[in-house]
Amino acid sequence: MIKNFKYFFEAIIVYFFFLIGKLLGLNASSKLFSFVFKKIGFLFKSNKIINENLNRFSKNISKNEKRKIINDMWSNYGITFIEYIFLNIFRDEKKYVKFENETIIKKVIKNKMPVIFISGHFANFEIMSMELTKMNIKLATIYRPLNNIFLNFFMEFLRKKYICKNQIKKGRAGVKNAVKFINNNYSIALMIDQRVSEGEIVNLFNQPALTTTLPSQLSLKYKLNIVPISIKRFKTNYFKIKFHKPIQSSLYKSKSKLTKRLNLELEKMIVKNPNQWIWTHNRWKL
């Protein structure tokens, strides 16, 4: 009961912020919430966890570097937060996204074979699945529902309408749904950077971390290539999406070895773009 009251109060604040954002427009609200989140972000997430994560990322990171990464992370958080109510703009207009290594995705489209797309929570990570569906790729995305029931229904509505209509809830039932989609020639997209209690312990930056094995399991069982994708915000509401070289699951004899390879891909993405990764997750908790 107390938790629901807390969630209701949080939802009222979020919807109020969304209303302000709509009134201000994309550009002004992005600047506003970038500033606001830099100022109040520490109230929502533990600075201790963020600092511990950054120490795992690099033992030699200076206080100034940490401060810069944390400020940029909260800025990106704030902009991404308010961009949710402007997803229709990103959906309708092409000018906001540039692509790198487009030949990779064109080959995927030409082959008409499903693949597993993997990435992490960088920049506005939702834009990646949106752009894949705009390319008419048959896609289903695996997501984790929000704990807040008063916000989750709205987020699911936005995702289904503007990002990808085929949303698969994380969990055992979600795995079965993913298999159904694969059998119907759909590709699957998911994030691999969150801690999962049912995962395997695989190193991330030489530190043990519970890691999802789902992309490895699906790719090995159904003989699917894995295509890593990364995204970077290069101006306030503008993005670069990079398609990375596909990983052939046939070259790996076990899901553990393949999962280790995927974590290495994630590490490369974080090293290239640490300021836009979400460091607030308790990623290394065992």
Secondary structure, DSSP 8 states (H G I E B T S, - for coil): -HHHHHHHHHHHHHHHHHHHHHHH-HHHHHHHHHHHHHHHGGGTS-HHHHHHHHHHH-TT--HHHHHHHHHHHHHHHHHHHHHGGGHHHHHH-STTEEEESHHHHHHHHHHT---EEEE-SBSSTHHHHHHHHHTT--EEEEE---S-HHHHHHHHHHIIIII-S-EEESSHHHHHHHHHHHHTT-EEEEE--S--TTSEEEEETTEEEEE--HHHHHHHHHT--EEEEEEEEEETTEEEEEE---B-GGG-SSHHHHHHHHHHHHHHHHHH-GGGB-TTS-TT--
